[in-house]
Amino acid sequence: MILKKGIIRRAFFTSVVVGSVLLLINHGDTMKTQEYPALWKVGLTYLVPFLVTIWGSISLGGK
């Protein structure tokens, strides 16, 4: 199945919003003291909502 442009756009914006909220919840206290999490953790924090949005769109038939 080829992903529609709208699905990718929706997944991107969802990942930016949800990923940012999760980053602040999970790492906000350490970032406040200028200690930053590993880049792979930050990447996963944004990647998971992106993939979940795509998965949900595909399972609903791309609606």
Order of alpha helices (4+ residues) and beta strands (2+ residues): alpha-alpha
